[in-house]
């Protein structure tokens, strides 16, 4: 007999179980029975909260994207807008990705699924739009502190490049897994940040 718990707690537990199952077996090979077993629930208990596996998957993605956005917001606020803030924020993201073993798996899974799922594609597009806007605001504040004036379209371009580079580095680091030299990727990002600011200083 399963323990009675508040609905929101049980909902979160089911999503957590789904993350584990999807990470180990992939979305298509995971069954509701797998998720129920991992969550210590009956199959009917899972269906009480979700109508099907796709609904669980989309709820899991929503939670993951909210956590990602929260990380970026907190990192940018914490690091401020000093000259080394780009380097520090990027390093924090690389470490965050490597410490959360399911983080980049979910990114890769979401990207693959978005080619087949229009709802998921729109979610990811909306998230990246928010990320770019946040980085644009952050970068604009940094440039003002440096006494630099850069056109809005150029700030948008730089923000897009920054986001692409940091995600790409995090994926490269993840591919190496236990063999990854975290310091190497941190140094790569720090060098990139320094060269970017040096170029803007001309």
Phi, psi and omega in degrees: 000129182280151181286138176285126180225156176304149185303318183292325179291315179297320178302313180295321179296321179295317178297317178300319177295321179296319178302313180298315182293314180297322180293324183278322189242349186087158183298314188285334180270352179274136178249165175299324177300320178299313182295317180299315180298316180294327180272001183058044179233165169278165177300321178296328178295324177291316181292342176294330183259331184224143182280333180197179183294325180296321179295321176297315182299314181293324177294321178297318179296317179302315180296317180298316181292324177295319178296319179297314180296319179298320179300311182297317181297315180292321181295314181296320178294317183293318185278346178070203183233038175282170181302331182262008184293327178296314180298314183295318181294318179296317178298319179299321180291319178299315179295319179300318180295318183285330180284332179261098188297338180267352189300302184285334173301314182296322177298313181296317180297317180297318181297314180298315182291331183295339177288341182247348187234107184294326179296315179294321178301317179292324177299313182293321178297319178296320179296312181295327176297318178294317178301311182298319179296319180295317179293323177301312180298316180298314183292323178297319177296321179296317180296322178297320178295329179277352182075028182252143175246119180233138181300148183302320181292330178287323176297319177299317180297313180298319180297319178297317179294316179302313181297317180296318182293314183292322177293320179297318178295319179298320178293318178300318179297320180294322180302326180285336178053235183295338181274359183291133173267095185303323180299326180297312183291327175295320178293322178300313181294319179298318178296315178301315180298317181296315181294325178298311181293324178296319179295323179288342184275359182279000000 
